[in-house]
């Protein structure tokens, strides 16, 4: 069964900015690069590819820690020059390389756009390809998705891997189904099933976060990104224990509930008041009748 509805002049061809939902796709692409042999291990140091980290406090940060948001990298705080440079500037690599380390790697969870952008840097160096090409040919087209867009820092530069993968709601539905189907699209094993399992396994420093995706219900009515950022509302526990969700600021979401074979996509106008519980719980109560 499928239910689909659009408002305010949008339709099935409308591409929107999903904000941080791009991170979920980025996590999938790292798994593809490992399967392709470009990255030999998720526990490899990021400094193997980011040369300027080799002789600094960053040298032991691993790919896994970047994926799990426990890298220890300095968090660019919204409203500061560092955050503006990362979000709006024309030199993404320089923005990331200019950040220090504010905690021992692997020691705590701090949701950080810079950690995601470092993964883009690693992918381009490891594969020897532009991020957009590897994303399109290795993942996006194999999902059957329509043409999408990326926000570059400058012409010929690097895309923002922490946001701004402009795509349709149906494209995001196919991303959600990839999790539901264990990395398969029909007979095509796009991403190894083991990688889907790894992405959706609770991380040591935050049981509600895996690798670039969120998991289950937080212990309170708020979900914390880091000690600097606004919190997300979660007024009640999810009505299923196995909810996986790809999160973008302001209520951009893909919710996946494997036990119910359910994928829910919500994109559109951003609101800081978005509450994760009502939509999913209403649908879960309906499908269980």
PyMOL commands that set and color helices and strands:
alter all, ss='L'
color gray80, all
select helices_A, chain A and resi 19-35+46-48+51-53+63-67+81-88+92-97+113-127+131-143+169-180+193-199+258-260+277-287
alter helices_A, ss='H'
color red, helices_A
select strands_A, chain A and resi 149-150+165-166+184-185+188-189+214-215+222-223+232-233+243-248+252-257+262-266
alter strands_A, ss='S'
color yellow, strands_A
deselect
rebuild
show_as cartoon
